[in-house]
């Protein structure tokens, strides 16, 4: 993903949430975003390798995504594939449709690309990919007035090929519009750079291209800022629209917005765009903001369903592991109800290095400097955290 060259100033105006009210059900669902799921999805994405458009790794990533949706319970009728050709090779976009209750033929699109270039692309764009997966998992059975399309594009790095193909062949056919789109919400490069103070997210606003959709984008971007404040701990700032997949929609007059990391990492488009160099906690917080915002845009029910009310939250998700980075000793702080637990430290390939039982102080002095995974299990529940050794 590249930043669009621009001399336009961005706004850092004081956030006003007068036009939107806090909805407890939206917060409850945003709180269902799992740090463990985010972390494991990022690790799985990394292990798929360099996902150059049309490559075997790219196809494997597509199949991994498709299987995730099937595991969430989406039916084959909800899943469509949009194939296109790049350099004499076939690549595919993945589209999952969740039908709305009141406006089934009007769509809120949440999207991001899964292809990478040079490296595994864990920030650009495994970060957005992992969040879209979590949003789809959480909202699968939640009624929304508008239909939602969860879209994973390929070909972004070669010039928005996947999204351009989708817009020009699915949204439009023979220049006749086929889909009524309420707005497009894009997630790209929201992984943060490890070690930065990642407490702010850019909300992308359409400030160029067609002028007819700029005002609507400004309004929807302000709503995104409001939702971010309501349903996550993140601060916000406004950024001009990036050269990413929502541009294919913007050029046809659609309303766009999106998220992009505030402190820009220099790792994307290099072999160092790895799991070790991203900030999973930042991605987790962007995930909560995204789930809150998506509910607002699609107008989700404000009442919790019985199935949601009876969900037993994983108490291990509130685990604290510190200091992180660590040097000699790692401390584990657990909820009071957890008495018996196992803890394991593995390398990024999954090889076990340290295992303990019911220990809250772990000697890590034998580990080399680098990134590892900490896996804690108790009563058939699991939590996974990224651990750094300095």
C-alpha positions in Angstrom: 0.0 0.0 0.0 1.3 3.5 -0.9 0.3 6.8 0.4 -1.3 9.1 -2.2 0.9 12.1 -2.7 -1.0 15.1 -1.5 -0.5 18.6 -0.1 -3.9 18.7 1.6 -3.9 19.2 5.3 -5.6 16.7 7.6 -7.8 17.6 10.5 -7.0 17.1 14.1 -10.2 18.7 15.3 -11.7 17.9 18.7 -13.8 14.8 18.5 -17.5 15.3 19.0 -19.8 12.3 19.6 -22.9 14.3 20.1 -24.5 12.8 17.0 -24.0 9.2 18.1 -24.9 7.5 21.4 -23.2 4.7 23.2 -25.0 1.3 22.6 -24.2 -1.3 25.2 -24.8 -4.2 22.9 -22.3 -2.8 20.4 -19.8 -2.5 23.2 -20.5 -6.1 24.3 -19.8 -7.4 20.8 -16.7 -5.2 20.4 -15.5 -6.8 23.6 -15.8 -10.2 22.0 -12.8 -9.4 19.8 -10.2 -11.9 21.1 -6.6 -11.1 21.5 -5.9 -14.8 21.2 -7.7 -15.0 17.8 -5.9 -11.9 16.5 -2.5 -13.2 17.6 -3.0 -16.7 16.1 -4.5 -15.3 12.9 -1.5 -13.1 12.5 0.8 -16.1 13.1 -1.1 -18.3 10.7 -1.0 -15.5 8.1 2.8 -15.1 8.5 3.3 -18.9 8.1 1.6 -18.8 4.7 4.6 -17.0 3.3 5.0 -14.4 0.6 1.5 -14.1 -1.0 2.4 -12.5 -4.4 -0.7 -12.3 -6.5 -1.2 -15.5 -8.5 1.4 -17.5 -6.5 0.8 -20.8 -4.7 1.1 -19.0 -1.4 -1.5 -16.5 -2.5 -3.9 -19.3 -3.4 -3.1 -21.0 -0.1 -4.0 -17.8 1.7 -7.3 -17.6 -0.2 -8.2 -21.2 0.8 -7.2 -20.5 4.4 -9.6 -17.5 4.5 -12.4 -19.5 2.8 -12.0 -22.3 5.4 -12.1 -19.8 8.2 -15.6 -18.6 7.1 -16.8 -22.1 6.7 -15.6 -22.9 10.2 -17.5 -19.8 11.5 -20.7 -21.3 10.1 -21.2 -19.3 6.9 -22.8 -21.3 4.2 -21.4 -22.0 0.7 -24.3 -19.9 -0.7 -22.9 -16.9 1.2 -19.4 -17.3 -0.2 -18.5 -16.2 -3.7 -15.2 -16.1 -5.6 -14.2 -13.4 -8.0 -11.3 -14.6 -10.2 -9.0 -12.4 -12.3 -5.8 -12.8 -14.3 -2.5 -11.2 -13.4 0.7 -12.0 -15.4 -0.9 -15.1 -16.9 -1.9 -16.4 -13.5 -5.3 -16.6 -11.8 -5.9 -15.0 -8.5 -9.2 -14.6 -6.6 -11.1 -12.2 -4.4 -13.2 -13.7 -1.6 -16.6 -12.2 -0.9 -18.9 -13.3 2.0 -22.4 -11.8 2.1 -24.5 -11.5 5.3 -28.0 -10.4 4.3 -29.7 -7.5 6.1 -33.1 -7.6 7.6 -34.5 -4.2 6.4 -32.4 -3.3 3.4 -31.2 -6.7 2.0 -30.1 -5.1 -1.3 -28.1 -2.3 0.1 -24.6 -3.1 1.2 -22.0 -2.0 3.7 -18.6 -3.3 2.5 -15.8 -4.0 4.9 -12.7 -4.9 3.0 -8.9 -5.3 2.9 -6.3 -7.1 0.8 -4.5 -10.4 1.6 -1.8 -10.4 -1.0 1.8 -9.3 -0.1 5.0 -8.4 -1.8 8.5 -9.3 -0.8 7.7 -10.4 2.7 4.8 -12.2 4.4 2.9 -8.9 4.8 1.8 -9.4 8.4 1.2 -5.6 8.9 0.4 -4.9 5.2 -2.1 -6.5 5.3 -2.4 -9.5 7.7 -3.5 -6.9 10.3 -6.6 -5.8 8.4 -7.3 -9.4 7.3 -7.3 -10.6 10.9 -9.7 -7.9 12.0 -12.2 -8.6 9.2 -12.2 -12.3 10.2 -13.0 -11.4 13.8 -15.8 -9.0 12.8 -17.3 -11.7 10.6 -17.0 -14.3 13.4 -18.7 -12.0 16.0 -21.4 -10.6 13.8 -22.4 -13.8 11.9 -25.7 -14.3 13.7 -26.3 -10.6 14.7 -29.2 -9.1 12.7 -28.2 -5.9 10.8 -30.6 -3.7 8.9 -28.2 -3.4 5.9 -26.4 -6.3 4.3 -22.7 -6.7 4.9 -20.1 -7.9 2.5 -16.8 -9.0 4.0 -14.3 -8.8 1.1 -10.7 -10.0 0.9 -9.0 -8.6 -2.2 -6.0 -9.9 -4.0 -3.8 -7.9 -6.3 -3.7 -4.7 -4.3 0.1 -4.5 -4.3 0.2 -4.7 -8.1 -2.2 -1.7 -8.5 -5.6 -2.4 -6.9 -6.1 -5.2 -9.5 -8.5 -7.3 -7.4 -10.7 -4.4 -6.2 -10.8 -2.8 -9.7 -11.9 -6.2 -11.2 -14.6 -6.6 -8.6 -15.9 -3.0 -9.1 -15.8 -3.2 -12.9 -17.2 -6.7 -13.3 -19.5 -7.3 -10.2 -20.5 -3.9 -8.9 -20.9 -2.8 -12.5 -21.6 -5.0 -15.5 -21.4 -3.4 -19.0 -21.2 0.0 -17.2 -24.6 -0.7 -15.5 -24.5 -0.6 -11.8 -25.6 -3.9 -10.1 -25.0 -3.3 -6.4 -26.4 -0.5 -4.2 -23.5 0.3 -1.8 -24.1 2.3 1.3 -20.4 2.8 2.0 -17.0 1.1 1.9 -14.9 0.6 5.0 -11.3 -0.4 4.3 -8.7 -1.8 6.6 -5.1 -1.7 5.5 -1.8 -1.5 7.4 -3.1 -1.2 10.9 -0.4 -3.4 12.5 1.7 -0.7 14.1 5.4 -0.9 14.6 6.7 -2.7 17.7 8.1 -0.3 20.2 6.0 2.7 19.0 3.4 4.4 21.2 0.5 3.0 19.1 -2.4 4.8 20.7 -3.9 6.6 17.7 -5.4 5.4 14.5 -5.9 7.4 11.3 -9.4 7.6 9.9 -9.2 7.9 6.1 -11.2 10.7 4.4 -11.8 11.2 0.7 -10.2 14.5 0.0 -9.4 14.0 -3.7 -10.5 12.2 -6.8 -14.1 12.8 -7.6 -15.5 15.8 -5.6 -19.1 14.7 -5.6 -18.5 12.1 -2.9 -16.1 14.1 -0.7 -18.7 15.6 1.7 -20.4 12.2 2.3 -17.0 10.7 3.0 -16.2 13.5 5.5 -19.5 12.8 7.3 -19.0 9.0 7.4 -15.3 9.4 8.5 -16.5 11.6 11.4 -18.9 8.8 12.4 -15.9 6.4 12.3 -14.0 8.7 14.6 -17.0 8.7 16.9 -17.3 4.9 17.0 -13.6 4.6 17.7 -14.0 6.8 20.7 -17.1 5.0 21.9 -15.9 1.4 21.5 -12.1 1.4 21.9 -9.3 3.1 23.8 -7.8 4.6 20.7 -7.4 8.2 19.8 -8.1 9.3 16.2 -6.8 11.7 13.5 -7.9 12.3 10.0 -5.8 11.2 7.0 -6.3 11.8 3.3 -7.5 8.6 1.5 -4.7 6.2 0.8 -3.9 4.4 -2.5 -5.7 1.2 -1.4 -8.7 -0.8 -2.4 -11.4 1.7 -1.5 -10.1 3.9 -4.4 -11.6 1.5 -6.9 -15.0 2.3 -5.4 -14.3 6.0 -4.9 -13.6 6.4 -8.6 -17.2 5.3 -9.3 -18.6 7.8 -6.8 -19.0 5.5 -3.8 -18.6 6.8 -0.2 -15.4 5.6 1.4 -13.6 5.6 4.8 -11.1 3.4 6.5 -8.3 2.8 9.1 -4.5 3.2 8.6 -1.8 3.2 11.3 -1.0 6.6 12.7 2.8 6.1 13.3 3.8 4.5 10.0 6.0 1.4 10.0 8.9 1.2 7.6 8.6 -2.7 7.4 5.8 -3.1 4.8 7.0 -4.1 1.3 10.1 -5.7 2.9 11.1 -9.1 4.2 10.8 -7.7 7.7 7.0 -7.2 7.5 6.7 -10.1 9.9 4.8 -11.2 13.0 7.7 -10.3 15.2 7.6 -6.6 14.1 3.9 -5.9 14.5 2.0 -4.8 17.6 -0.9 -7.4 18.2 -2.3 -5.2 21.1 -2.7 -2.3 18.7 -4.4 -4.6 16.1 -6.7 -5.9 18.9 -7.8 -2.3 19.8 -8.4 -1.5 16.1 -10.4 -4.7 15.9 -12.7 -3.5 18.8 -13.1 -0.1 17.1 -13.9 -1.9 13.8 -16.6 -4.1 15.2 -18.2 -1.1 16.9 -18.1 0.9 13.7 -19.4 -1.9 11.5 -22.4 -2.4 13.7 -23.1 1.4 13.5 -22.8 1.5 9.7 -24.9 -1.7 9.1 -27.3 -0.8 12.0 -27.0 -3.9 14.1 -29.7 -4.8 16.6 -29.2 -3.0 19.9 -30.5 -5.9 21.9 -28.3 -8.9 22.8 -29.5 -12.2 21.5 -30.1 -15.1 23.9 -27.1 -16.8 22.4 -24.9 -13.8 23.1 -26.2 -13.4 26.6 -25.2 -17.0 27.4 -21.7 -16.8 25.9 -19.2 -17.7 28.6 -16.2 -15.4 28.1 -12.8 -16.8 28.3 -11.3 -15.6 31.6 -7.8 -16.1 30.3 -8.3 -13.3 27.8 -7.6 -10.9 30.7 -4.2 -12.4 31.4 -1.3 -10.0 31.9 2.2 -10.9 31.0 4.9 -8.5 32.0 7.5 -7.0 31.5 7.2 -7.3 27.8 9.9 -7.1 26.5 11.5 -9.2 29.2 15.1 -10.0 30.0 15.4 -12.5 32.8 12.0 -13.0 34.4 8.5 -13.0 33.0 5.5 -12.4 35.4 2.0 -13.8 34.8 -1.0 -12.2 36.3 -4.2 -14.2 36.1 -7.9 -13.6 37.1 -8.5 -14.8 40.7 -10.7 -17.7 39.6 -7.8 -19.3 37.7 -6.0 -21.7 40.1 -4.6 -24.4 37.8 -2.9 -23.5 34.5 -0.2 -24.6 32.2 2.1 -22.1 30.5 4.3 -22.7 27.4 6.7 -20.6 25.5 7.2 -21.5 21.8 9.2 -20.1 19.0 7.3 -18.7 16.0 7.4 -22.0 14.3 5.6 -23.6 17.2 8.6 -25.5 18.8 8.2 -25.7 22.6 11.0 -24.1 24.5 9.7 -23.7 28.1 6.8 -25.4 29.9 5.6 -24.7 33.4 2.6 -25.5 35.6 1.0 -23.0 38.1 4.1 -20.8 38.0 3.6 -17.0 37.9 7.3 -16.1 37.6 9.1 -17.7 34.6 12.8 -17.7 34.1 13.5 -16.7 30.5 17.2 -15.9 30.8 18.0 -18.9 28.5 16.0 -17.5 25.6 17.7 -15.6 22.8 16.7 -12.1 21.9 13.6 -12.1 19.7 9.9 -12.8 19.5 8.1 -15.8 20.9 4.5 -17.0 21.7 3.2 -17.5 25.2 0.4 -20.1 25.4 -1.6 -20.4 28.6 -4.2 -23.1 29.1 -6.7 -23.8 31.8 -10.0 -25.8 31.9 -9.8 -26.4 28.1 -9.5 -22.7 27.4 -6.5 -21.1 25.8 -4.9 -17.7 25.5 -2.0 -16.7 23.3 0.2 -13.7 23.6 3.3 -12.4 21.8 6.3 -12.2 24.0 9.5 -10.3 23.4 12.9 -11.1 24.9 15.4 -8.3 24.9 
